[in-house]
Amino acid sequence: MTTVDLPQSDAAAPSVATALASSQGAGADKAFRWVAVAAGALVLVILALITYSTTLKAWPAFSKYGTDYFFSTDWRPNQKRFGILGFAWGTAVISFIGILLAVPTSIGIALFATEVAPRRLRRTITTVMDLLAAVPSVVFGLVGFYVLKAPLQDLYRSLADAVAGIPVLRSIFGQGSAGTSLLTAGIVLAIMITPIITSVSREVFDTVPRNDKEGALALGATRSEMITGVVIPHSLGGLTGAVMLGLGRAMGETIAVTLLIGASARPQITFDILAASDAMPSAIARKLPEASGDFQAALIGLGVTLFLITMIINISSRRIVAVMDRRMKGTS
């Protein structure tokens, strides 16, 4: 009688099926699953508690002043008037300046580190960017206050004199007498968020398939054409996320902005970026220790409003990244 030996793969099949059907380790998997679910739920609970507690303390200002609280610039605590639109405008302006200056610089550094620089220099750039991202914000604020303030003050005066006769530019660079201003705060914010955006952008560029880049070069594309035609389109979603991450950091920055924005008592909506103003986080840090009653509720309301704006930005960034990814994959 002839016997036929089963292939080794077929002989191993029952053992694999037996292993998959075995309940050994199921308890550990179930415990890990519950721990992971509990950790995720804990984050949501903490977020809900923060929202509830701060909103509860700010509710007297919300209910008493209504829409004037959000859409008025009349901030006079001594007269019980609290309009936060000026603070929101200052936050938006310095964040826009920071993003406008930081994004091109960050993308340029990331592209240089991933596509141009030699390996040894690439490691050096990566290390320096990671170290800068870990520097406390108060250090950047002190550097801006003691190192940049005086030179920028002279530059602002010269710039204001140069554009004094040009109507549009005069409204943007109209007051050049002080080194502390919206522009100064925006410049320091740009320095702060550049390492963050650079690090994320570099990681995104590293995910571009090597075959795609080499294929473009093999077809005759120059390095710049390969970057604009392959690297950037493939990385749009990740770059959007990096920019939104930097924007969130810029909007929530407190100490550096407190030192450099000028601390205007009643910030107004102005297009003059050389003027002194104030932002939502810096106003809270500066005034909350001495506040009470409606004044304290109004300041906490600033924090709640900033928290909601930041959440909206984060949710919007995730939505934008998802849309970018679908478009890159050719799906609707």
C-alpha positions as CSV (number, residue, x, y, z in Angstrom):
1,M,0.0,0.0,0.0
2,T,1.4,3.3,-1.1
3,T,1.3,6.1,1.4
4,V,1.3,9.7,0.3
5,D,3.0,12.2,2.6
6,L,1.1,15.4,3.0
7,P,3.0,18.6,2.3
8,Q,4.4,20.2,5.3
9,S,2.2,23.2,5.0
10,D,-0.9,21.0,5.0
11,A,0.4,19.1,8.0
12,A,0.9,22.3,9.8
13,A,-2.5,23.6,9.0
14,P,-4.3,21.7,11.8
15,S,-1.8,23.0,14.3
16,V,-2.3,26.6,13.1
17,A,-6.1,26.2,13.3
18,T,-5.8,24.7,16.7
19,A,-3.7,27.6,17.9
20,L,-6.1,30.1,16.5
21,A,-9.0,28.4,18.2
22,S,-7.2,28.1,21.5
23,S,-8.4,30.3,24.3
24,Q,-4.9,30.6,25.8
25,G,-4.1,34.3,26.3
26,A,-7.7,35.4,25.7
27,G,-7.9,36.8,29.3
28,A,-4.9,39.0,28.7
29,D,-6.3,40.3,25.4
30,K,-9.6,41.1,27.1
31,A,-7.9,42.9,29.9
32,F,-5.8,44.9,27.5
33,R,-8.9,45.8,25.5
34,W,-10.7,47.1,28.6
35,V,-7.6,49.0,29.8
36,A,-7.4,50.7,26.4
37,V,-11.1,51.5,26.4
38,A,-10.9,52.9,29.9
39,A,-7.9,55.1,29.0
40,G,-9.8,56.5,26.0
41,A,-12.9,57.1,28.0
42,L,-10.9,58.8,30.8
43,V,-9.6,61.3,28.3
44,L,-13.1,62.1,27.2
45,V,-14.3,62.4,30.8
46,I,-11.5,64.8,31.7
47,L,-12.2,66.9,28.6
48,A,-15.9,67.0,29.6
49,L,-15.1,68.0,33.2
50,I,-12.8,70.8,32.0
51,T,-15.5,72.1,29.7
52,Y,-18.2,71.8,32.4
53,S,-16.2,73.4,35.2
54,T,-14.9,76.3,33.2
55,T,-18.2,77.0,31.6
56,L,-19.9,77.0,35.0
57,K,-17.5,79.6,36.3
58,A,-17.8,81.7,33.2
59,W,-21.6,81.4,32.9
60,P,-22.4,84.6,34.9
61,A,-20.5,86.6,32.2
62,F,-22.1,84.7,29.4
63,S,-25.7,85.1,30.7
64,K,-25.3,88.7,32.0
65,Y,-23.7,90.3,28.9
66,G,-25.0,88.1,26.2
67,T,-23.8,88.7,22.7
68,D,-22.0,91.9,23.7
69,Y,-19.5,89.8,25.5
70,F,-18.4,88.1,22.3
71,F,-18.9,90.9,19.7
72,S,-17.9,94.1,21.6
73,T,-14.5,95.6,22.1
74,D,-15.6,97.6,25.1
75,W,-13.5,96.1,27.9
76,R,-13.8,98.3,31.1
77,P,-13.7,96.2,34.2
78,N,-14.2,99.2,36.4
79,Q,-17.5,100.0,34.7
80,K,-18.5,96.3,34.5
81,R,-18.2,96.2,30.7
82,F,-16.6,93.1,29.2
83,G,-16.3,92.8,25.5
84,I,-13.7,90.3,24.4
85,L,-13.6,90.8,20.6
86,G,-10.4,92.9,20.8
87,F,-8.6,90.1,22.6
88,A,-9.9,87.6,20.1
89,W,-8.7,89.8,17.3
90,G,-5.2,90.1,18.8
91,T,-5.0,86.4,19.2
92,A,-6.0,85.8,15.6
93,V,-3.5,88.4,14.2
94,I,-0.4,87.2,16.1
95,S,-1.3,83.6,15.2
96,F,-1.7,84.5,11.5
97,I,1.7,86.3,11.5
98,G,3.3,83.4,13.2
99,I,1.9,80.9,10.7
100,L,2.7,83.2,7.8
101,L,6.4,83.4,8.8
102,A,6.8,79.9,10.1
103,V,5.2,77.7,7.4
104,P,7.5,78.5,4.5
105,T,10.6,78.4,6.7
106,S,9.6,75.0,8.3
107,I,8.7,73.4,4.9
108,G,12.0,74.6,3.5
109,I,14.0,73.2,6.3
110,A,12.2,69.9,6.2
111,L,12.7,69.6,2.4
112,F,16.4,70.4,2.8
113,A,16.8,67.8,5.5
114,T,15.0,65.0,3.6
115,E,15.9,65.7,0.0
116,V,19.1,67.7,-0.2
117,A,21.3,67.5,2.9
118,P,23.9,64.8,3.4
119,R,23.1,62.1,5.9
120,R,25.4,63.6,8.7
121,L,24.0,67.1,8.3
122,R,20.5,65.6,8.2
123,R,21.0,64.1,11.6
124,T,22.3,67.4,13.0
125,I,19.3,69.3,11.6
126,T,16.9,66.7,13.1
127,T,18.5,66.9,16.5
128,V,18.6,70.7,16.6
129,M,14.9,70.9,15.6
130,D,13.9,68.4,18.3
131,L,15.9,70.3,20.9
132,L,14.3,73.6,19.9
133,A,10.8,72.1,20.1
134,A,11.5,71.2,23.7
135,V,12.6,74.7,24.8
136,P,10.2,76.3,27.2
137,S,8.2,79.1,25.8
138,V,9.3,81.5,28.5
139,V,12.9,81.2,27.1
140,F,11.7,82.4,23.7
141,G,9.8,85.2,25.4
142,L,12.9,86.4,27.3
143,V,15.0,86.2,24.2
144,G,12.4,88.3,22.3
145,F,12.2,90.8,25.2
146,Y,15.9,91.3,25.9
147,V,17.4,90.6,22.5
148,L,14.9,91.4,19.7
149,K,12.9,94.2,21.3
150,A,15.5,97.1,20.9
151,P,16.5,96.3,17.3
152,L,12.9,95.8,16.3
153,Q,12.0,99.1,17.8
154,D,14.5,100.9,15.6
155,L,13.3,98.9,12.6
156,Y,9.7,99.7,13.3
157,R,10.4,103.5,13.5
158,S,12.2,103.4,10.2
159,L,9.5,101.3,8.6
160,A,6.8,103.6,9.8
161,D,8.6,106.7,8.5
162,A,9.2,105.0,5.1
163,V,5.5,104.2,4.5
164,A,4.1,107.3,6.1
165,G,2.9,108.7,2.7
166,I,1.4,105.4,1.4
167,P,-2.2,105.1,2.5
168,V,-2.6,101.3,2.7
169,L,0.8,100.5,4.1
170,R,0.5,103.4,6.6
171,S,-2.5,101.7,8.1
172,I,-0.6,98.4,8.5
173,F,2.7,99.9,9.7
174,G,1.4,103.0,11.3
175,Q,2.9,103.1,14.8
176,G,6.6,102.3,15.0
177,S,7.5,103.8,18.3
178,A,7.5,100.6,20.5
179,G,9.3,97.3,20.3
180,T,6.4,95.5,21.9
181,S,3.6,95.0,19.4
182,L,1.5,92.5,17.5
183,L,4.3,92.0,15.0
184,T,6.9,91.3,17.7
185,A,4.7,88.7,19.3
186,G,4.0,87.1,15.9
187,I,7.7,86.9,15.1
188,V,8.5,85.2,18.4
189,L,5.5,82.8,17.9
190,A,6.9,82.0,14.4
191,I,10.3,81.1,16.0
192,M,8.5,79.0,18.6
193,I,6.4,76.9,16.2
194,T,8.9,76.5,13.4
195,P,10.6,73.5,15.1
196,I,7.2,71.8,15.6
197,I,6.1,72.2,12.1
198,T,9.5,71.3,10.8
199,S,9.6,68.0,12.7
200,V,6.1,66.9,11.6
201,S,6.8,68.0,8.0
202,R,10.0,66.1,7.9
203,E,8.3,62.9,9.1
204,V,5.6,63.4,6.5
205,F,8.2,63.8,3.7
206,D,9.9,60.6,4.8
207,T,6.7,58.7,4.1
208,V,6.8,59.5,0.4
209,P,7.6,56.2,-1.5
210,R,11.2,56.1,-2.7
211,N,10.1,54.5,-5.9
212,D,7.9,57.4,-6.8
213,K,10.7,59.9,-6.3
214,E,13.2,57.8,-8.2
215,G,10.7,57.2,-11.0
216,A,10.2,60.9,-11.5
217,L,14.0,61.5,-11.6
218,A,14.3,58.6,-14.1
219,L,11.8,60.2,-16.4
220,G,13.9,63.3,-16.6
221,A,12.5,65.5,-13.8
222,T,14.8,67.8,-12.0
223,R,15.0,67.7,-8.2
224,S,12.8,70.7,-7.8
225,E,10.2,69.2,-10.3
226,M,10.3,66.0,-8.4
227,I,9.6,67.8,-5.1
228,T,6.8,69.9,-6.5
229,G,5.3,67.1,-8.6
230,V,5.7,64.1,-6.2
231,V,6.7,65.0,-2.7
232,I,4.4,68.0,-2.0
233,P,1.2,66.4,-3.5
234,H,1.8,63.2,-1.6
235,S,2.3,65.1,1.7
236,L,-0.5,67.7,1.5
237,G,-2.6,66.0,4.2
238,G,0.2,65.6,6.6
239,L,1.4,69.2,6.0
240,T,-2.0,70.5,6.7
241,G,-2.0,68.7,10.0
242,A,1.4,70.1,10.8
243,V,0.3,73.6,10.1
244,M,-2.8,73.2,12.2
245,L,-0.7,71.8,15.1
246,G,1.5,74.9,14.9
247,L,-1.6,77.1,14.8
248,G,-3.0,75.5,17.9
249,R,0.3,76.1,19.7
250,A,0.4,79.7,18.6
251,M,-3.1,80.5,19.7
252,G,-2.6,79.0,23.1
253,E,0.8,80.6,23.9
254,T,0.8,82.7,27.0
255,I,4.1,83.8,28.6
256,A,6.0,84.9,25.4
257,V,2.9,86.8,24.2
258,T,2.5,88.4,27.6
259,L,6.0,89.8,27.4
260,L,5.9,91.1,23.8
261,I,2.4,92.1,22.7
262,G,2.3,95.4,24.6
263,A,-0.6,94.7,27.1
264,S,-3.2,97.2,25.8
265,A,-5.8,97.9,28.4
266,R,-8.6,97.9,25.8
267,P,-7.4,96.2,22.7
268,Q,-9.3,97.3,19.5
269,I,-9.7,95.8,16.1
270,T,-6.8,97.3,14.1
271,F,-4.8,96.5,11.0
272,D,-1.8,98.2,12.4
273,I,0.5,95.3,13.3
274,L,3.0,97.7,15.0
275,A,0.5,98.8,17.6
276,A,0.3,97.4,21.1
277,S,-2.6,95.0,21.8
278,D,-3.4,92.0,23.9
279,A,-4.4,88.4,23.4
280,M,-6.8,86.0,25.2
281,P,-4.1,83.8,27.0
282,S,-2.0,86.8,28.0
283,A,-5.0,88.7,29.4
284,I,-6.0,85.7,31.5
285,A,-2.4,85.3,32.9
286,R,-2.0,89.0,33.6
287,K,-5.4,89.8,35.2
288,L,-6.8,86.7,36.7
289,P,-4.9,86.8,40.1
290,E,-6.5,90.1,41.0
291,A,-10.0,89.5,39.6
292,S,-13.2,88.6,41.3
293,G,-16.9,88.5,40.6
294,D,-18.0,89.4,37.1
295,F,-14.4,90.3,36.2
296,Q,-13.2,86.8,37.1
297,A,-16.1,85.2,35.2
298,A,-15.3,87.3,32.1
299,L,-11.6,86.2,32.2
300,I,-12.6,82.5,32.6
301,G,-14.9,83.1,29.7
302,L,-11.9,84.1,27.6
303,G,-10.4,80.7,28.4
304,V,-13.6,78.9,27.5
305,T,-13.8,80.8,24.2
306,L,-10.2,80.0,23.4
307,F,-10.8,76.4,24.2
308,L,-13.7,76.2,21.9
309,I,-11.8,77.9,19.1
310,T,-8.9,75.5,19.5
311,M,-11.3,72.5,19.4
312,I,-12.9,73.8,16.2
313,I,-9.5,74.3,14.6
314,N,-8.4,70.7,15.6
315,I,-11.6,69.2,14.3
316,S,-11.4,71.2,11.1
317,S,-7.8,70.2,10.6
318,R,-8.7,66.5,10.9
319,R,-11.5,67.0,8.4
320,I,-9.2,68.8,6.0
321,V,-6.5,66.0,6.3
322,A,-9.2,63.4,5.6
323,V,-10.4,65.2,2.5
324,M,-6.8,65.6,1.3
325,D,-6.2,61.9,1.8
326,R,-9.3,60.9,-0.2
327,R,-8.4,63.2,-3.0
328,M,-4.9,61.8,-3.2
329,K,-6.3,58.3,-3.3
330,G,-8.8,59.3,-6.0
331,T,-11.9,58.6,-4.0
332,S,-14.8,60.9,-3.4
